[in-house]
């Protein structure tokens, strides 16, 4: 499950980088309109992805 969440969050991160915008719920994040908020949210999503992948590696006893 942790690997699945890690892949989903990483895919969201890559999609937002490529398109330059993403929306979640009623909030729209666009790099050209709000660059600071966009970067903060992307760093948060990347951190969640890294944490999920780390949890997967710990559960599989690879780390």
Secondary structure, DSSP 8 states (H G I E B T S, - for coil): -HHHHHHHHHHHHHHHHHHSEEEETTEEEETTT-HHHHHHHHHHHHHHHHHHHHHHHHHTT--
